[in-house]
């Protein structure tokens, strides 16, 4: 028999505590909890409901970030020799409070070095700490800004969102060139985030190349300075992780040609 009536559940829904009530009823109906006081069971129900709500929020944050590798984790990073990765340092990235820590992170490596996986792993860890994150490639960002530019209000909303998100990840940074208008928008976004919020950049090249690749030299100097000044750097070695993972798959017993 249910501990609560339908009228009770109407009240719980009005107060938005239905999950707590349902969990409490489940706990109090379990004979294994006969020796536990109702007060203790109620607190357990509250904790369980909070955990479920947090898990749901984390799932929404990960989905909203649009990571290309939504299963990436700090725990699964490959630390083989030659990659230049420090497990302790990477664990610290996974527990960073990005609202308080505004230092940028620059991840560089040749093609196939695993930049995207590491950027996603750090971003997903940030979501688990309930930080809103945006992941984008620079070419996608330039395209979205160009589309939004046809509507002044939509354009400003996008600039504001990119300027205020807890953690912004820009992948494939300057793999392809961007137009001057996109460069100006990028300058505005990074200027707004400077010394306030962190940005993660993943690129095949470093700051010295970025200055030459950006269309406006004055804006380029400012953009690079904002990104690279006091930034933490992850410089991956020359190991081609795509090839390494493919070779590992081919040698597994489950691989079929």
trRosetta pair geometry for C-beta under 8 A, 3 or more apart (Angstrom, degrees):
i j d omega theta_ij theta_ji phi_ij phi_ji
2 5 7.3 136 103 -81 119 32
2 25 6.6 -6 -155 -158 74 140
3 24 7.8 -97 70 114 151 91
3 25 4.8 -159 30 -122 117 92
3 28 6.1 44 -63 83 154 133
3 29 7.0 -133 -34 -59 110 98
4 8 3.8 -124 -170 88 101 147
4 9 6.0 115 128 -50 125 80
4 12 7.5 21 180 -26 158 134
4 21 6.1 14 -31 179 164 119
4 25 6.1 -87 3 -81 105 130
5 8 4.7 112 52 -2 68 100
5 9 7.4 -133 100 -1 43 84
6 9 5.6 -52 -151 36 38 110
6 10 6.6 46 147 -25 65 98
7 10 5.5 -46 -153 28 36 116
7 11 6.8 37 149 -17 64 101
8 11 5.7 -57 -160 35 35 111
8 12 6.4 35 146 -21 68 105
8 21 7.2 170 141 -158 106 146
9 12 5.2 -47 -143 35 40 115
9 13 6.3 43 155 -21 67 100
9 18 6.6 53 -158 -123 82 96
9 21 6.9 178 -108 110 69 152
10 13 5.9 -53 -150 35 30 110
10 14 6.5 32 150 -20 62 106
11 14 5.6 -54 -151 35 33 114
11 15 6.3 16 155 -5 66 110
12 15 5.9 -66 -147 49 30 101
12 16 8.0 -136 159 35 57 5
12 17 5.0 -101 -157 75 80 78
12 18 4.6 114 130 -87 113 58
12 20 7.6 -153 -153 61 115 87
12 21 4.4 -53 -121 -11 152 151
13 16 7.1 30 -171 -79 33 39
13 18 5.3 32 -82 -61 65 119
17 20 4.5 -38 -179 37 88 120
17 21 5.9 94 122 -25 86 96
17 49 7.7 32 -157 176 67 167
18 21 5.7 -60 -150 39 33 111
18 22 6.1 31 156 -19 69 108
19 22 5.8 -53 -143 37 30 110
19 23 6.2 26 159 -15 64 109
19 49 4.2 133 114 -131 110 107
19 52 6.2 -145 -175 73 144 140
19 53 7.3 163 66 -54 163 96
20 23 6.0 -61 -147 41 27 107
20 24 6.1 29 155 -22 65 110
20 42 7.9 42 174 -163 106 72
20 45 5.1 96 -163 137 68 106
20 46 5.6 20 -128 -91 117 57
20 49 4.5 -54 -75 -32 70 161
21 24 5.7 -55 -144 36 28 112
21 25 6.3 29 157 -19 64 105
21 45 7.7 84 -68 165 12 142
22 25 5.9 -54 -150 35 29 110
22 26 6.5 30 151 -20 63 106
23 26 5.5 -53 -150 35 34 114
23 27 6.3 31 154 -18 66 106
23 44 7.8 -139 142 114 114 78
23 45 4.0 153 101 -143 105 88
23 48 4.9 -178 -164 84 154 131
23 49 5.7 -146 11 -55 146 92
24 27 5.8 -56 -147 37 31 109
24 28 6.1 20 160 -12 67 111
24 41 6.2 103 -145 135 75 97
24 42 5.6 20 -119 -109 123 61
24 45 3.8 -20 -68 -78 75 168
25 28 6.1 -58 -137 42 27 103
25 29 6.1 24 161 -18 63 114
26 29 6.1 -65 -147 38 23 108
26 30 6.8 29 153 -31 60 106
27 30 5.9 -55 -157 20 32 114
27 33 5.5 52 172 -23 77 173
27 36 7.9 -66 162 85 108 140
27 41 4.6 170 120 -161 130 106
27 44 6.0 138 -119 88 163 124
27 45 5.9 -128 8 -66 138 98
28 33 6.7 -100 -109 94 30 134
28 38 6.6 26 -107 -118 122 82
28 41 5.4 106 -71 146 81 159
30 33 4.8 69 82 6 96 106
31 34 5.6 -3 -168 -38 55 111
33 36 4.5 -52 -169 33 82 121
33 41 6.0 85 170 -94 140 120
36 40 5.0 -112 -179 82 96 127
36 41 5.5 112 120 -56 118 93
37 40 4.7 95 59 6 82 101
37 41 7.0 -150 95 -3 44 87
38 41 5.5 -57 -146 41 35 112
38 42 6.1 39 154 -25 68 104
39 42 5.7 -52 -149 32 29 112
39 43 6.7 27 153 -15 62 104
40 43 5.8 -54 -151 36 33 110
40 44 6.4 35 150 -19 65 105
41 44 5.5 -53 -149 36 34 114
41 45 6.3 38 151 -22 66 103
42 45 5.5 -51 -150 34 33 114
42 46 6.5 37 150 -21 64 102
43 46 5.5 -48 -150 33 35 115
43 47 6.5 36 151 -18 65 103
44 47 5.7 -53 -149 36 33 111
44 48 6.3 32 153 -18 66 107
45 48 5.8 -54 -145 38 30 111
45 49 6.2 31 156 -19 64 108
46 49 5.8 -57 -147 38 28 110
46 50 6.3 29 154 -20 64 107
47 50 5.7 -56 -149 36 30 112
47 51 6.4 32 153 -21 65 105
48 51 5.6 -51 -149 34 32 113
48 52 6.4 31 153 -18 65 105
49 52 5.7 -53 -148 36 32 111
49 53 6.3 33 153 -19 65 106
50 53 5.7 -54 -146 37 32 111
50 54 6.3 32 154 -19 66 106
51 54 5.8 -55 -148 37 29 110
51 55 6.3 31 154 -20 64 106
52 55 5.7 -52 -147 35 31 113
52 56 6.5 32 153 -19 63 105
53 56 5.7 -55 -152 36 31 112
53 57 6.4 32 151 -20 65 105
54 57 5.6 -54 -149 35 33 112
54 58 6.3 36 153 -21 66 104
54 130 7.2 -75 -150 -72 90 118
55 58 5.7 -51 -148 34 31 113
55 59 6.5 34 153 -20 63 104
56 59 5.7 -52 -150 34 33 113
56 60 6.5 32 152 -18 64 105
57 60 5.7 -56 -152 37 33 112
57 61 6.3 34 151 -21 67 105
57 130 6.2 13 123 -119 128 98
58 61 5.6 -54 -147 35 32 112
58 62 6.4 31 155 -18 66 105
58 127 5.6 108 -155 144 74 92
58 128 5.6 37 -138 -108 129 49
58 130 6.9 -80 -82 -83 77 65
59 62 5.9 -56 -148 36 30 109
59 63 6.3 27 155 -16 64 109
60 63 5.8 -57 -146 40 30 110
60 64 6.0 29 156 -20 66 110
61 64 5.8 -56 -142 38 28 110
61 65 6.4 33 156 -27 63 105
61 127 4.0 169 112 -147 120 101
61 130 6.9 -175 -44 -138 159 43
61 131 7.4 112 -169 78 145 41
61 132 6.1 -129 -135 -106 103 51
61 133 6.7 76 170 21 98 88
62 65 5.9 -52 -150 27 29 114
62 67 6.6 -47 -169 11 77 121
62 70 5.9 96 164 -152 112 101
62 124 6.0 39 -117 -128 107 85
62 127 4.8 116 -68 147 74 166
63 66 7.6 30 167 -66 38 51
63 70 7.8 29 -88 -128 51 139
64 132 7.2 -45 98 -145 134 87
64 133 8.0 130 91 61 90 64
65 123 6.0 157 176 159 152 123
65 124 7.8 -162 66 -84 156 60
65 127 6.3 -99 -21 -72 142 129
65 132 7.8 173 -76 -174 91 54
65 133 4.2 12 -109 88 127 94
65 134 6.1 -156 -137 -106 67 24
65 135 5.1 62 162 0 91 97
65 169 8.0 45 -173 28 111 120
66 134 7.7 12 36 -152 99 59
66 135 5.7 -146 80 61 73 96
66 136 7.6 42 81 -77 122 66
67 70 4.8 134 76 -85 110 62
67 72 6.9 -126 166 24 139 113
67 120 4.6 105 -161 -137 120 105
67 123 6.1 169 -91 92 119 133
67 124 6.3 -6 -55 -64 167 98
67 135 5.1 85 -92 17 58 159
68 116 6.3 -31 64 177 126 129
68 120 6.7 -107 54 -79 70 136
68 135 7.2 -133 -7 131 76 139
68 171 8.0 -73 7 35 127 167
69 72 4.3 65 116 -38 112 111
69 116 6.4 117 -3 134 123 99
69 117 5.7 -23 61 -110 168 64
69 120 4.4 138 63 80 98 173
70 120 7.4 -108 -80 -173 25 126
70 124 7.1 129 -159 -95 48 127
72 76 7.1 -137 -157 64 49 118
72 117 5.2 179 -122 -161 129 67
72 118 7.8 -138 180 -71 137 14
72 120 3.8 94 39 104 150 111
72 121 4.1 -105 145 -67 105 72
72 124 5.8 159 76 5 82 140
73 76 4.7 80 63 11 92 101
73 77 7.7 -124 98 -29 55 74
73 121 5.6 60 154 -135 6 96
73 124 6.6 -82 -92 90 56 136
73 125 7.5 106 -146 -64 60 91
74 77 6.0 -30 -164 -12 40 116
74 90 5.5 164 -154 147 102 102
74 91 6.3 122 157 -98 140 49
74 93 7.1 171 -107 77 128 96
74 94 4.1 -50 -38 -72 160 138
74 121 5.1 135 -66 164 52 115
74 122 7.2 79 -77 -80 98 51
74 125 5.5 36 -27 -66 117 137
76 121 7.4 -149 57 -110 86 129
77 85 6.5 -135 149 162 127 158
77 87 7.8 172 78 -110 118 73
77 90 5.9 -97 45 174 161 162
77 117 7.4 147 -110 129 78 112
77 118 6.5 61 -118 -102 121 83
77 121 6.1 82 -64 -167 105 178
78 83 6.7 151 105 -57 85 163
78 114 7.2 -121 44 -115 108 163
78 241 6.7 158 49 -130 141 118
78 244 7.8 159 146 110 169 141
79 83 6.5 -138 -149 57 34 135
79 85 5.2 -119 -122 86 75 114
79 87 5.5 -19 -95 -62 155 97
80 83 5.7 93 67 -15 68 117
80 239 7.1 127 85 -115 118 177
82 237 4.3 -145 160 101 65 166
82 238 7.3 -68 171 48 106 67
82 239 5.1 101 115 -42 118 119
83 113 8.0 143 -139 -173 82 88
83 114 7.4 -11 -144 43 119 141
83 236 5.7 -31 -169 -150 70 82
83 237 5.0 -113 -107 24 21 106
83 239 5.8 -55 -81 32 77 131
84 234 7.5 141 113 -175 105 64
84 235 5.6 -57 133 89 157 70
84 236 5.7 -177 52 -129 113 29
84 237 4.9 148 -13 -38 102 86
85 89 7.7 -147 -174 64 61 112
85 90 6.2 21 -178 -45 104 129
85 118 7.9 -145 -108 -107 131 136
85 234 7.2 27 -105 -157 79 106
85 236 7.2 9 -52 -109 95 78
86 89 3.9 63 83 13 112 114
86 90 6.5 170 84 -14 57 84
87 90 5.7 -58 -144 39 31 109
87 91 6.3 35 156 -22 66 104
88 91 5.7 -53 -151 33 30 113
88 92 6.7 33 150 -21 62 102
89 92 5.6 -52 -155 31 34 113
89 93 6.9 38 147 -20 64 98
90 93 5.5 -45 -154 29 40 114
90 94 6.7 41 147 -21 64 103
90 118 7.8 -93 -128 -146 117 102
90 121 7.9 3 -173 115 113 132
90 122 8.0 -112 -156 -80 77 94
91 94 5.4 -55 -155 34 37 116
91 95 6.7 13 154 -3 68 108
92 95 6.1 -69 -147 47 34 95
92 96 6.6 62 150 -60 66 88
93 96 5.6 -26 -152 -16 35 121
93 105 7.1 65 -125 -101 123 157
93 122 4.9 -52 149 -121 122 108
93 125 7.0 97 119 72 76 149
94 121 7.5 -50 -89 147 101 89
94 122 6.8 -118 -80 -121 59 58
94 125 3.8 -104 -141 -158 74 157
95 125 7.4 -71 -50 166 38 123
95 129 7.3 127 -143 -72 42 140
96 101 5.2 -82 -173 47 107 150
96 126 7.2 -29 70 -94 93 90
96 129 7.9 -165 73 34 48 165
97 100 4.4 23 107 30 115 109
97 101 5.8 119 74 -3 65 99
97 129 7.2 -133 -102 158 56 145
98 101 5.9 -64 -114 59 35 89
98 126 5.6 18 -15 -136 139 121
98 129 7.8 131 6 87 95 130
98 131 5.0 61 43 -133 123 157
98 166 4.9 94 100 161 119 99
98 167 4.6 -38 -178 -63 163 105
98 197 7.2 46 158 -155 92 77
98 198 5.4 -103 -152 33 94 120
99 131 7.1 -158 -37 -112 88 106
99 166 5.8 -52 -70 -134 77 105
99 197 7.7 -26 -123 -111 43 85
101 198 6.2 6 111 -43 77 133
102 193 7.9 177 -160 165 104 77
102 195 5.8 71 122 -168 149 26
102 196 5.7 157 -126 87 142 11
102 197 5.7 -62 -126 -70 93 8
102 198 5.3 -167 -152 -56 36 73
103 198 6.1 5 70 -107 35 109
103 230 5.9 -99 -128 127 102 98
103 231 6.4 153 177 -123 84 41
103 232 5.8 72 135 -14 122 97
104 198 5.6 164 -93 -155 44 75
104 199 5.0 -13 -120 60 104 74
104 200 7.0 171 -166 -84 72 35
104 201 6.8 21 174 -1 119 100
104 227 5.7 -130 129 -161 172 54
104 228 7.6 -73 74 -78 136 20
104 230 7.9 110 32 89 84 71
104 231 4.1 -38 78 -116 96 104
104 232 7.3 -171 93 29 48 68
105 122 7.2 -100 80 162 163 170
105 198 6.8 39 -5 177 87 120
105 199 7.9 -153 35 99 65 42
105 200 4.6 -10 65 -114 102 81
105 201 7.3 -179 91 28 55 63
105 231 6.6 170 -91 -174 17 94
105 232 5.1 -22 -109 71 72 96
105 233 7.6 161 -161 -90 56 25
105 234 6.6 23 179 -5 100 105
106 200 7.9 180 -80 -158 27 52
106 201 5.1 -10 -116 65 69 103
106 203 7.4 -34 -165 27 89 107
106 206 7.5 72 159 -133 138 75
106 207 7.5 -43 -132 -45 161 97
106 227 6.9 89 -79 156 113 100
106 228 6.7 18 -48 -107 148 71
106 231 5.0 63 -14 139 106 139
106 232 7.4 178 23 87 71 44
106 233 4.9 -20 66 -112 99 75
106 234 7.1 -174 91 30 50 67
107 115 4.9 142 128 -144 117 91
107 118 5.8 174 -139 89 150 126
107 119 5.9 -139 31 -64 155 94
107 200 6.8 21 -5 -179 109 96
107 201 6.9 -175 29 93 70 51
107 202 4.4 -16 72 -107 111 75
107 203 7.4 136 81 21 61 59
107 233 7.9 161 -82 -162 33 53
107 234 4.5 -9 -110 67 75 111
107 236 7.1 35 -175 -20 84 106
108 115 7.3 4 -124 -101 12 127
108 202 7.7 173 -78 -156 38 47
108 203 5.6 -22 -105 74 80 78
108 204 7.0 83 -156 -167 77 11
108 205 7.0 -76 -140 100 117 10
108 206 5.5 -1 -105 -78 162 80
108 233 7.2 -17 13 -164 105 99
108 234 7.4 160 23 86 59 61
108 235 5.4 -10 64 -116 97 68
108 236 6.9 -159 92 23 46 80
109 113 2.8 -123 139 90 136 162
109 114 6.7 3 68 45 163 66
109 115 5.2 -169 37 -55 108 101
109 204 7.1 -56 84 -120 41 53
109 235 7.2 141 -72 -170 73 46
109 236 3.4 -16 -82 62 129 116
109 237 7.4 10 -128 55 109 23
109 238 7.7 176 -162 -95 88 36
110 113 5.4 116 58 -42 58 116
110 204 6.1 47 -131 -147 34 94
110 238 5.9 34 18 -130 129 72
110 240 7.7 -55 94 -86 112 77
111 204 6.2 -2 -55 -106 67 127
111 240 7.8 9 101 -121 69 95
112 240 4.1 8 122 -148 135 81
112 241 5.9 179 161 41 73 65
112 242 4.2 -88 -140 12 101 110
112 243 6.5 35 180 -7 144 88
113 236 4.3 131 164 105 125 139
113 237 7.3 175 -143 74 112 42
113 238 7.2 -72 -100 -131 109 25
113 239 6.8 101 -130 70 70 61
113 240 7.2 -65 -76 -108 49 40
113 241 6.2 72 -171 1 20 105
114 117 4.8 -47 -167 39 80 118
114 118 5.9 77 135 -22 89 101
114 236 6.2 178 56 -138 94 159
114 241 4.0 48 -56 14 106 158
115 118 6.1 -66 -154 39 29 106
115 119 6.1 26 155 -18 68 110
115 171 7.0 143 122 -142 110 95
115 202 4.0 135 161 -166 117 115
115 203 7.4 -168 -157 19 161 20
115 204 7.9 -118 -15 -70 155 56
115 236 6.7 -132 -71 4 75 143
116 119 5.7 -55 -145 38 31 111
116 120 6.2 29 157 -17 66 108
116 171 5.7 50 -105 -142 85 142
116 202 6.3 131 -77 141 50 163
117 120 5.9 -59 -149 39 28 109
117 121 6.2 30 153 -23 65 107
117 241 7.4 -96 15 114 142 154
118 121 5.5 -50 -144 34 32 114
118 122 6.5 30 157 -15 64 103
118 202 7.6 151 70 -106 95 124
118 234 6.6 -147 143 126 152 157
118 236 7.7 -170 -8 -66 152 128
119 122 6.1 -57 -152 37 29 107
119 123 6.2 27 152 -17 64 112
119 135 7.2 123 135 -129 111 111
119 169 5.2 128 176 -162 112 130
119 171 5.9 174 77 -86 167 103
119 200 5.6 154 -137 134 95 133
119 202 4.6 -72 -53 -48 141 136
120 123 5.5 -59 -144 42 32 112
120 124 6.0 30 159 -20 69 107
120 135 6.9 28 -100 -111 75 154
120 169 7.9 130 -78 152 45 168
121 124 6.0 -52 -141 37 26 108
121 125 6.4 30 155 -19 60 106
122 125 5.7 -55 -151 36 30 113
122 126 6.6 35 149 -23 63 103
122 169 7.8 147 81 -94 105 129
122 200 6.4 149 90 -99 139 160
123 126 5.5 -52 -153 31 34 115
123 127 6.7 37 148 -20 65 99
123 133 4.7 138 -163 175 96 155
123 135 5.7 41 -157 -69 172 111
123 167 6.4 -176 -121 114 76 132
123 169 5.2 -54 -76 -33 131 148
123 200 7.2 -124 -63 36 95 151
124 127 5.4 -45 -152 31 39 115
124 128 6.7 43 148 -21 64 99
125 128 5.5 -49 -153 32 36 115
125 129 6.9 25 149 -8 63 104
126 129 5.8 -64 -156 44 36 104
126 131 4.1 -61 168 60 93 128
126 133 5.3 108 90 -66 126 128
126 166 6.9 178 171 110 124 121
126 167 5.0 -25 172 13 168 157
127 130 7.3 37 -177 -90 39 19
127 131 6.4 -95 -81 60 32 71
127 132 8.0 50 -107 -111 74 21
127 133 5.7 -82 -63 10 89 124
131 166 4.0 -131 -168 104 98 153
131 167 5.6 55 140 -2 131 112
132 165 5.4 -112 112 -151 104 82
132 166 5.1 126 57 10 70 105
132 167 7.6 173 94 30 49 74
133 165 6.8 101 -131 165 20 119
133 166 6.6 -57 -73 69 58 96
133 167 4.6 -19 -112 72 86 102
133 168 7.7 174 -158 -83 61 27
133 169 6.7 23 -180 -5 104 108
134 161 7.5 100 -58 141 150 98
134 162 6.6 -90 64 -113 160 70
134 165 4.9 1 -4 164 109 175
134 167 7.6 -179 29 94 60 58
134 168 5.4 -7 62 -120 100 68
134 169 6.8 -167 95 31 53 73
135 169 4.5 -14 -111 70 69 119
135 171 6.9 23 -174 -14 89 114
136 140 5.0 -136 -169 85 92 116
136 141 4.6 103 131 -62 136 95
136 144 7.5 -74 -145 11 144 141
136 168 7.9 -28 25 -169 101 85
136 169 7.1 145 25 86 55 68
136 170 6.1 -18 75 -112 82 62
136 171 7.1 -167 100 24 32 83
137 140 4.5 90 57 8 83 105
137 141 6.9 -150 91 -9 41 87
137 170 7.4 86 -149 -168 20 60
137 171 4.9 -52 -99 76 67 90
137 172 4.4 11 -150 41 102 120
137 175 7.9 -39 -173 27 109 126
138 141 5.4 -52 -145 36 35 115
138 142 6.3 37 156 -20 67 103
138 170 5.5 59 -71 180 80 107
138 171 7.4 -139 -16 78 73 41
138 172 5.7 -131 20 94 91 79
138 173 5.1 107 -41 -117 134 46
138 174 6.3 -8 72 -40 171 42
138 175 7.0 155 46 21 118 84
138 176 7.6 -176 89 52 108 77
138 178 6.6 -98 156 -57 109 128
139 142 5.8 -50 -147 35 32 111
139 143 6.5 32 152 -18 63 106
139 172 6.6 -35 1 105 97 129
139 175 7.3 -61 -32 62 111 102
139 176 5.5 41 -81 50 117 123
139 178 7.7 -156 -100 -85 53 93
140 143 5.6 -56 -149 37 32 112
140 144 6.2 31 154 -18 67 106
141 144 5.8 -54 -145 37 30 109
141 145 6.3 28 156 -18 64 108
141 162 7.8 92 -145 -115 113 148
141 170 6.5 -24 -25 -126 153 103
141 182 7.6 115 111 -160 84 112
141 186 7.6 82 127 -89 131 96
142 145 5.8 -56 -147 38 29 111
142 146 6.3 33 153 -23 63 106
142 178 4.7 -149 -98 -131 145 111
142 179 7.1 127 -168 24 125 82
142 182 3.9 9 -131 -133 96 149
143 146 5.7 -55 -149 33 31 113
143 147 6.5 29 154 -17 65 104
144 147 5.8 -53 -149 36 32 110
144 148 6.2 27 154 -14 65 110
144 158 6.6 -174 140 -156 105 147
145 148 5.7 -58 -144 42 31 109
145 149 6.2 46 152 -40 64 102
145 155 7.2 68 -160 -139 65 87
145 158 6.6 -174 -103 116 64 141
145 159 7.9 72 -124 -70 101 80
145 181 7.6 180 125 127 116 94
145 182 5.7 128 75 -117 137 78
145 185 4.7 145 -161 107 148 171
146 149 5.5 -44 -151 15 30 120
146 179 7.9 70 -86 41 119 129
146 181 7.2 96 -98 97 80 127
146 182 6.8 -34 -55 -72 93 101
147 150 6.6 -48 -179 11 39 109
148 151 6.4 -76 -168 53 52 87
148 154 4.6 -140 -151 123 85 98
148 155 4.2 139 136 -91 96 60
148 157 7.7 -132 -158 58 131 85
148 158 4.6 -44 -135 2 173 147
149 155 5.0 73 -98 -99 41 132
149 181 6.8 27 -106 160 161 136
149 185 8.0 -102 -77 -66 112 138
150 154 7.8 -3 69 59 67 128
150 155 7.8 151 35 -51 36 112
151 154 3.8 49 88 20 118 114
151 155 6.2 169 82 -18 59 85
152 155 5.8 -58 -147 35 26 113
152 156 6.4 21 158 -15 63 107
153 156 6.0 -58 -149 38 29 106
153 157 6.3 32 153 -21 64 107
154 157 5.6 -54 -148 35 32 114
154 158 6.5 31 154 -19 65 104
155 158 5.9 -57 -153 35 29 109
155 159 6.5 29 151 -17 64 106
156 159 5.5 -51 -146 37 36 113
156 160 6.1 37 154 -20 67 106
157 160 5.7 -55 -147 38 29 112
157 161 6.3 31 154 -21 65 105
158 161 5.7 -51 -144 34 31 111
158 162 6.3 24 158 -11 64 108
159 162 6.1 -63 -149 42 27 105
159 163 6.0 25 154 -22 64 116
159 185 6.5 -121 -98 -155 104 93
159 188 5.9 -22 -152 114 125 127
159 189 6.2 -133 -150 -78 73 84
159 192 7.6 118 163 -6 90 155
160 163 5.5 -62 -144 39 28 113
160 164 6.1 0 167 -1 66 117
161 164 6.5 -75 -141 45 23 93
161 165 6.3 39 163 -45 65 100
162 165 6.3 -32 -135 5 28 113
162 168 6.1 68 -166 -112 75 138
162 189 4.8 -32 115 -133 119 126
163 188 7.6 -62 -79 134 123 80
163 189 5.4 -136 -77 -140 78 63
163 192 3.6 -18 -147 108 121 145
163 193 5.9 -145 -150 -52 59 82
163 197 7.9 127 168 41 46 137
164 192 7.6 -59 -53 143 65 124
164 197 7.2 144 -145 -25 28 160
165 168 5.4 108 74 -67 117 84
165 197 7.3 134 81 164 49 153
166 197 6.5 -149 -156 -147 29 117
167 197 7.4 -147 -82 175 37 100
167 198 5.9 -10 -117 78 77 96
167 199 7.7 152 -163 -103 55 33
167 200 6.8 23 -180 -6 99 106
168 189 7.6 177 -169 163 174 121
168 193 6.8 -80 19 -103 134 159
168 197 7.2 76 0 127 100 116
168 198 7.7 -173 35 104 72 52
168 199 4.7 -22 73 -117 100 83
168 200 7.2 -173 94 28 49 68
169 199 7.6 165 -87 -167 29 60
169 200 4.4 -12 -112 66 77 109
169 202 7.3 22 -177 -7 93 107
170 173 5.4 74 121 -83 104 101
170 199 6.7 6 5 -180 105 108
170 200 7.3 171 27 87 60 58
170 201 5.5 -11 67 -111 96 68
170 202 7.3 -169 95 28 50 71
171 202 4.5 -7 -123 59 67 119
172 175 4.2 -48 -177 -3 89 133
172 176 7.8 14 153 8 112 82
172 202 7.0 6 -27 94 36 93
172 203 7.2 88 -160 -108 15 58
172 204 7.9 14 -135 -13 55 94
173 201 4.9 7 -37 -166 157 99
173 202 6.5 147 -6 71 100 42
173 203 3.9 -59 56 -79 100 110
173 205 8.0 -121 91 55 88 82
173 210 7.3 -15 139 -103 111 118
174 177 7.3 26 -150 -100 74 41
174 178 7.4 -85 -103 -6 69 100
174 203 6.3 21 45 -135 88 126
174 205 6.6 -69 89 52 113 121
174 209 7.1 167 110 118 139 101
174 210 5.5 172 1 -115 162 77
174 213 4.5 90 -170 115 131 150
174 214 7.2 -70 -103 -62 130 72
175 203 7.3 -160 -53 -141 78 74
175 204 6.3 82 -100 11 87 116
177 213 6.3 -146 -105 -177 78 86
177 215 7.2 93 -178 -61 106 91
178 182 4.1 -104 172 90 116 133
178 183 5.7 148 101 -55 111 78
178 186 7.2 81 101 -22 160 139
178 214 7.4 -14 53 -127 99 65
178 215 6.9 -109 87 -17 67 110
179 182 5.1 94 56 11 72 102
179 183 7.0 -129 103 -7 38 92
179 215 6.6 17 -174 -35 28 157
180 183 5.2 -55 -148 36 35 118
180 184 6.4 38 154 -22 68 100
180 215 4.5 -113 -80 104 70 146
180 216 5.8 84 -134 -40 93 106
181 184 5.6 -49 -150 32 33 112
181 185 6.6 32 151 -16 64 103
182 185 5.6 -52 -149 37 35 111
182 186 6.2 39 151 -22 66 105
183 186 5.6 -51 -146 35 31 113
183 187 6.4 36 152 -22 63 103
183 214 5.5 120 -129 -167 125 96
183 215 5.0 -139 -23 39 155 101
183 216 5.5 155 123 16 145 102
183 219 5.5 104 150 109 109 145
183 220 7.5 -36 -161 -68 127 74
183 223 7.5 -93 -165 -44 82 151
184 187 5.6 -50 -151 32 32 115
184 188 6.6 34 150 -20 64 103
184 216 7.4 53 -65 10 77 148
184 219 6.5 -85 -91 -121 56 158
185 188 5.6 -52 -151 34 35 112
185 189 6.4 34 152 -19 67 104
186 189 5.8 -53 -148 36 32 111
186 190 6.2 21 159 -10 66 110
186 223 6.2 29 120 -121 107 134
187 190 6.2 -63 -144 44 26 102
187 191 5.9 29 158 -22 65 111
187 219 4.8 -81 -71 -159 144 106
187 222 6.1 50 -140 93 109 120
187 223 5.4 -89 -96 -72 75 98
188 191 5.8 -56 -143 37 26 112
188 192 6.4 26 156 -19 62 107
189 192 5.9 -60 -155 35 27 110
189 193 6.4 13 154 -9 65 112
190 193 5.6 -59 -141 44 35 106
190 194 6.2 60 153 -53 65 92
190 199 6.7 -50 -116 -14 86 162
190 223 5.7 93 55 -135 156 72
190 226 4.7 121 150 106 115 144
190 227 6.5 -46 -149 -59 141 84
191 194 5.6 -30 -149 -3 31 122
191 222 7.4 1 -78 153 104 120
191 226 6.6 -102 -82 -94 50 160
192 196 7.4 -62 148 45 54 140
193 196 5.7 -133 -165 62 38 98
193 197 4.6 -78 -150 63 89 94
193 198 7.7 -109 171 22 116 5
193 199 5.8 79 126 -42 153 112
193 226 7.9 103 75 165 87 124
194 226 4.7 -78 -96 -145 116 112
199 227 6.8 -71 81 -121 126 82
201 227 5.9 30 -24 -163 149 126
203 206 7.2 155 94 -78 123 30
203 210 7.6 -18 -169 -71 169 110
205 208 7.9 -110 167 64 99 72
205 209 3.7 -57 165 58 135 151
205 210 6.8 163 106 -49 111 72
205 213 7.5 117 79 -24 153 146
206 209 6.0 103 59 14 53 98
206 210 7.4 -97 124 -12 34 98
207 210 5.3 -53 -144 28 39 117
207 211 7.0 45 162 -26 67 94
207 224 4.9 114 -159 -162 97 111
207 227 6.9 179 -103 88 106 112
207 228 4.4 17 -88 -71 149 149
208 211 6.5 -49 -165 20 31 110
208 212 7.7 15 148 -2 59 105
209 212 6.0 -67 -162 43 42 105
209 213 5.8 33 149 -21 77 117
210 213 5.5 -63 -138 41 33 109
210 214 6.2 33 165 -26 70 104
210 220 6.9 175 133 -164 76 97
210 223 7.3 -122 147 104 121 110
210 224 5.1 152 93 -94 120 110
210 227 7.6 -43 109 58 169 148
211 214 6.6 -54 -149 26 23 106
211 217 7.4 45 177 -142 84 70
211 220 4.8 111 -146 147 54 119
211 221 6.3 45 -130 -81 108 57
211 224 5.2 -39 -70 -25 85 158
212 220 7.7 127 -31 178 15 156
213 220 7.8 153 63 -131 54 128
214 217 7.6 141 88 -92 96 32
214 219 6.5 -129 147 95 132 93
214 220 3.6 165 69 -99 129 103
214 223 6.2 149 -96 47 165 143
214 224 7.7 -142 -3 -39 141 101
215 219 7.8 7 72 61 72 124
215 220 7.7 174 52 -56 33 110
216 219 3.9 49 89 25 117 112
216 220 6.0 177 87 -22 55 86
217 220 5.3 -51 -141 33 29 119
217 221 6.6 34 159 -23 63 98
218 221 6.1 -50 -155 28 29 109
218 222 6.9 21 150 -11 61 108
219 222 5.7 -62 -153 41 36 110
219 223 6.0 37 152 -23 72 107
220 223 5.7 -53 -141 36 29 110
220 224 6.1 23 162 -13 65 109
221 224 6.2 -60 -145 41 24 106
221 225 6.1 26 156 -21 62 111
222 225 5.7 -56 -145 36 28 112
222 226 6.4 26 157 -18 64 107
223 226 6.0 -62 -153 37 27 108
223 227 6.3 17 155 -13 65 111
224 227 5.8 -60 -145 41 32 107
224 228 5.6 0 170 3 71 119
225 228 6.6 -67 -126 49 20 91
225 229 5.4 30 175 -38 63 115
226 229 6.6 -34 -118 18 17 111
227 231 6.4 3 150 -58 56 147
228 231 5.2 -86 -146 12 33 127
236 239 7.6 -97 164 44 99 84
239 244 6.3 15 168 -37 105 140
240 243 4.1 38 109 20 117 114
240 244 6.3 157 92 -18 63 87
241 244 5.2 -52 -138 40 38 115
241 245 6.0 39 161 -20 70 103
242 245 6.1 -56 -148 37 25 106
242 246 6.3 25 152 -18 62 110
243 246 5.6 -56 -146 38 31 112
243 247 6.2 32 155 -20 67 106
244 247 5.8 -53 -146 36 28 110
244 248 6.4 29 153 -20 62 106
245 248 5.6 -53 -148 35 32 113
245 249 6.4 35 152 -21 64 104
246 249 5.7 -53 -151 34 32 112
246 250 6.5 33 152 -21 65 105
247 250 5.7 -52 -149 33 33 113
247 251 6.6 23 156 -13 65 107
248 251 6.1 -62 -150 39 31 104
248 252 6.9 43 150 -37 63 99
249 252 5.7 -45 -155 12 36 116
249 255 5.6 122 151 -89 69 122
250 255 5.2 155 -135 173 30 169
251 255 7.2 65 32 12 15 143
252 255 5.0 112 64 -23 81 99
